Amino acid sequence: MNGSNPGVWFLSLDASSSLAARIGRWRWRLNYFLADMQLKASEEKVRYWSQRLWPGAIGPGNIEAVPGDLISALDRDLPAGQAVPGTLEHFLAERYFLYMQRSRGDLYRGQVHHRPYPLREARLLEMNESLLKAADITPRREVELVLYSEGVNVEVFRPQQVPT
């Protein structure tokens, strides 16, 4: 792998469907969890709440933020809200591959298709999360960048083994 297919390594994925969580764990060997999740969004405020249920419950987490304007495109050829390639926003949001490791150590890659995320600036009001601690990750600093998107439809294709 030479870095030509940057992607996301999912430490964990939460799903509100028990079937999706079980299939994700069994078929794709992804670290899926069943979770009770709620999203309340308005023009003034976005509030997300989640509580993992299975396997192994993790304390509830919540994020509350005020969405702002679409990020401005530094590149005049891109519409407002679209991340410019080479920026941190693009690195964080525009991923078109997911990676996972199977039990024997084989690396797999799944292609992801979606239109570019319409990104908005956001101001964080509150964040209580337990996912980093559950993954044994200690953040080195406070949150420096907050973005919000209403989302896009995402299609994920069956993971294939990455040749070594």
C-alpha positions in Angstrom: 0.0 0.0 0.0 1.6 3.3 -1.1 -1.0 5.8 0.3 -2.8 6.1 -3.0 -6.1 5.0 -1.4 -6.4 6.9 1.9 -9.3 5.9 3.9 -10.8 5.4 7.4 -9.9 2.7 9.8 -13.1 2.3 11.9 -12.1 1.6 15.5 -15.8 1.1 16.1 -19.2 1.7 14.4 -22.5 2.2 16.2 -25.7 1.0 14.6 -29.3 1.5 15.7 -30.3 -1.9 14.1 -29.4 -5.1 15.9 -29.3 -6.9 12.5 -26.9 -4.4 11.0 -24.6 -4.6 14.1 -24.6 -8.4 14.0 -24.1 -8.7 10.2 -21.3 -6.1 10.4 -19.5 -8.1 13.0 -20.1 -11.5 11.5 -19.8 -10.9 7.8 -17.4 -7.9 7.5 -15.6 -8.4 10.8 -16.1 -4.7 11.6 -16.2 -3.6 15.2 -20.0 -2.8 15.2 -22.0 -2.1 18.3 -25.8 -1.9 18.8 -26.6 1.6 20.2 -29.6 3.7 21.1 -29.0 6.9 19.2 -30.9 10.2 19.0 -30.4 13.2 16.8 -32.3 16.4 17.2 -31.4 19.1 14.6 -32.7 22.6 13.9 -31.2 25.7 12.4 -30.3 26.9 15.9 -28.8 23.7 17.5 -27.8 20.1 16.8 -27.9 17.6 19.7 -26.7 14.0 19.3 -27.0 11.4 22.0 -25.8 7.8 22.1 -25.7 4.9 24.5 -24.1 1.6 23.5 -26.1 -1.5 24.3 -24.4 -4.5 22.9 -21.8 -6.1 23.1 -20.6 -4.4 26.2 -22.4 -1.2 27.2 -20.5 2.0 27.3 -21.8 5.1 29.1 -23.9 7.6 27.2 -22.3 10.3 25.2 -23.7 13.5 23.8 -22.6 16.4 21.6 -24.4 19.7 21.3 -23.4 22.3 18.7 -24.6 25.4 16.9 -24.3 24.9 13.1 -23.0 27.9 11.2 -22.5 28.9 7.6 -21.2 26.5 4.9 -17.5 26.5 4.9 -16.1 28.8 2.2 -14.5 27.2 -0.7 -11.0 28.6 -1.2 -11.1 27.1 -4.7 -13.5 29.1 -6.8 -14.4 26.1 -8.9 -16.0 24.4 -5.8 -19.4 25.2 -4.4 -19.6 26.6 -0.8 -19.6 23.8 1.7 -17.3 21.5 -0.3 -13.9 20.8 1.2 -10.9 21.7 -0.9 -8.5 18.8 -1.6 -5.4 19.1 0.6 -7.1 20.8 3.5 -7.8 19.3 6.9 -11.5 19.5 6.3 -11.1 17.4 3.1 -8.9 14.9 4.9 -11.4 14.4 7.7 -14.6 14.3 5.6 -13.9 13.0 2.1 -12.9 9.4 2.6 -13.7 6.8 -0.1 -12.2 3.7 1.4 -12.7 1.9 4.7 -10.1 -0.5 6.1 -10.3 -3.5 8.4 -8.2 -6.3 9.6 -9.5 -9.9 9.7 -8.7 -12.3 12.5 -5.7 -13.9 10.6 -4.2 -10.4 10.1 -5.2 -10.0 6.5 -6.0 -6.3 5.5 -9.2 -5.6 3.7 -10.4 -2.5 1.9 -14.0 -1.5 1.0 -14.8 1.2 -1.5 -17.2 3.9 -0.4 -19.3 6.1 -2.7 -20.9 9.4 -1.7 -21.2 12.9 -3.0 -19.0 15.5 -1.2 -20.3 16.3 2.3 -21.9 19.8 2.5 -19.8 21.0 5.5 -20.8 23.8 7.9 -18.7 25.6 10.5 -20.0 24.8 14.0 -19.5 26.0 17.5 -19.3 23.3 20.1 -21.5 23.9 23.2 -21.1 20.6 25.0 -19.3 17.3 24.5 -19.3 14.3 26.8 -17.9 11.2 25.0 -16.7 7.8 26.1 -15.6 6.3 22.8 -12.0 7.5 22.9 -11.6 6.0 26.4 -13.3 2.8 25.3 -10.7 2.5 22.4 -7.9 3.3 24.9 -7.1 6.6 23.2 -6.1 9.6 25.2 -6.5 12.9 23.2 -3.4 15.1 23.2 -5.3 18.3 23.1 -8.7 19.9 23.1 -11.1 19.9 20.1 -9.7 22.4 17.5 -12.0 22.0 14.6 -15.8 21.5 14.7 -17.8 20.9 11.5 -21.3 19.8 10.9 -23.1 18.3 7.9 -26.7 17.3 7.3 -25.2 14.2 5.8 -25.2 12.4 2.4 -26.3 9.0 1.2 -23.4 6.6 1.4 -22.9 3.3 -0.4 -20.3 0.8 0.8 -19.1 -2.1 -1.4 -18.0 -5.5 -0.2 -14.4 -5.3 1.2 -11.7 -7.0 -0.8 -8.4 -8.3 0.5 -5.5 -5.8 0.0 -2.6 -7.4 -1.9 0.6 -7.5 0.0 
